Amino acid sequence: MQFICSPGGRVSGDIRVPGDKSISHRSIILSSIAEGTSNVSGFLQGEDSLNTIKAFQQMGVSIERNQDQVSVCGVGLHGLKKPGSDLQMGNSGTAMRLLLGLLAGQSFDSRLIGDSSLSSRPMRRVIDPLQLMGASIESEPGGRAPLLIKASSGLKAIEYDMPVASAQVKSCLLLAGLYAHGETVVREPAPTRDHSERMLRGFGCEVSSQAGEIRLAENQVLLARDIEVPADISSAAFLMVAASIAADSEIRLTHVGINPTRTGVIDILKLMGADIELLNQRDIGGEPVADIKVRSAALSGIDIPAQLVPLAIDEFPILFIAAACADGVTRLSGAEELRVKESDRIQVMADGLAVLGIDAQTKPDGIVIRGGNPGGGVVESHGDHRIAMAFSIASLIASDEICINECANVNTSFPGFVELARQAGVRIKTNAG
């Protein structure tokens, strides 16, 4: 699928983007191993999270879905059954890494597979610590999928210092820790999203977090609960930047999750001069939520603070577009993690910005972008959903049409993106070619 985006437009309206992907994945995982029936509302109906539902159905969990309402009849910590076939994770690194931790403690063999993009992503960062816990995992060369997880005879808890800040690694080890003998301790070098810890507590688990150290006690029992999934701040970020860069724009994004481990994108945009206001702040099931009001603003280039990098790691493609439209130079360092996402997001974004006539110089761990006046052209997304959406937003102030190739994967994280973007004022259409 190709996006064809005409230049110009202004952004306005009240819009609710789809549910948070990270929380949607975790809601199914923890509900499935809880005692009793959990009801999830606001569930993201994207391909990634739907694959997570299918995986647990294959393992004997009864899950019923009506649009974004999901009912999960939990089977308890030890009630999962051996799947009759491979568990397909599609494009989702989150699902593969989290399920790897869960499956490492099961009494049956299982096999995780993914699409070509996911099969090229590094899994050693979770395989290595799981093997320290006693897990038996076979992978392709370089620690890549498919992954065969052998039946466990019992895991042992470990204390693990993560070499790279990663919520996926942390969550993987906490899920494995539910099946381990002893207290599991994970230390992170910088704060990362804490949805797993919050949700585990919501299900009745004893989890402590202090000064970058997360502790999970052994012999936990999860009790079913109802979950309301807020709108995804990673999806809202595209329209936040859209309203910032397009003249005479004002938009209100409703019911957005503003977990402090996820709001790096807001902090960075504010440092660039964005006009962003949080309204109607409230707490929904342990997660902070707000309406986000954004008005047009003149953005300026900045040196992105190191402490904000892990708090905005998924939002950098659209932040690079903000930088391309800003006055001056934006510099990013300490973001080597971007090179092992669905694509090498540093290089792919730099290549696309060059097509639009923007000066973007890559570094091993970041990029330097000199703001300018984006032109048009044909951009390759390399099948990366966030790259595709980011360049469609750039069309708002581009001087010519932008065509973006390989956009089908947008449905993995933001189903209905084209319709919502069009409703907001982006001049976007699709071409099956």
C-alpha positions, 0 to 999 in steps of 0.5 A: 500500500502507498500513501499519497499526501498532498501539500498543505492543510490545517489540523483541527477537531476533537479526536480520540486515537486508538488504544495504547498498544503496550497496555493492550498487549499486557492486558491480554497476557496478564488476564490470561494467567489470572484467576477469573474473568477480566474485561478489557475496554478500549483494546487496540484492534491492531494486527499486533495486539490481535495476534496476542489474543490469537496466541493465548486462544491457541494455548487454551484461553477463552477470549471473546472480543466485540470491537474494542471490548474483550473478555478473558477467562483466565486459566491461572498461572499454570493453566496454559496448554501446549499450542497445536501450532506455532505462535505468530507474532507478526510484526510485534517485538513487544509481543515476541519478547514478552511471550518469550518470558512467559513461555520460558516458565511453561511445562510444554514446548512452544515456538514463536514466529514473526514476519520478515521484519520481526525475524531480523530483530535481535532477541539475544537481549532477552534470550541471554538473561532467560538462559541465566534463569534456566530457560532452554531456548533455541534460535536462528543465528544471531539470536533471531526468530523463529524461537523454540522454547523447551518445556521448563523444569523450573526457573530460578530467579536472578538479579539482572542489571540491564545493559540497555534501558528496555521496557521489553527486556524488563517486562520479559524477565518479570513475566518469567519471574512469575514462574521462578523460585526466589525473588526476581530483581531487575535494574535498569540504567534509565527509566523505561515505561512501567506499564508491566509493574503497574498492571502486575500490581493491579492484578494483585502481585507484589512488585516494588520499584525504587531507584531503578530497581524492580523486585518481584516476589515469588509465589504470586497469584494474579486475580482478574480485574477490569482494565480500561485502555487509554488512547496511545500517546505514541499514536497521538504524537503524530497529530500533536506534531501535525497541529504544531507545524501546520498554520492555524491549527488547534486539536484536542486529543482525548483520553490519552495515556500520560504515564510519566515513563511515556511523556518524553515526546511532550517534554521534547516538543515543549522544549522545541516551543510547542504549545501543548496543554494537558486538560482534564487530568485523571487516573484510570485504573492506575494509569494517568490520563488527560486530554491534550490540546495542541496549537500551532507554534514556531518550533526551534531546534534543540539538543535533545536531553539524554534523560528523555531519550528512553521516554520517547524512543517510539516517537522519534520518527515523528519528532524527526519531522518536527525537527525538519520543520523547526528553525535551527539544528536538532541533535540526538545522541544515545539512541542506538536502540532506534537502529534495531526497531522495525527498521533502522529508524535513524538511517531510514528517516535520514534517507527520507528527509534527504528526499524532501531536501532536508539536511540530516546527518546520521551518527551511530547513536543518533542524528543531526537535523537542520530544519528547513522547508520540506519538499516532495518526492517518493519516500521508502518506509521499509514497511515501518509503520511509524516511518510511514505515518511520520512522513505523511504528517510532513506533507502539511508543510511540504511544497510538493506531493509526498508519496510513501511506499510500503504502508500496509503495516500501519494497521499493526499499531494505528488501525484507521490512521488514514481516516483519522488523519484525513478527519483532522485535516491531513490531505492523505489518500491510499493507493493499493500499489 
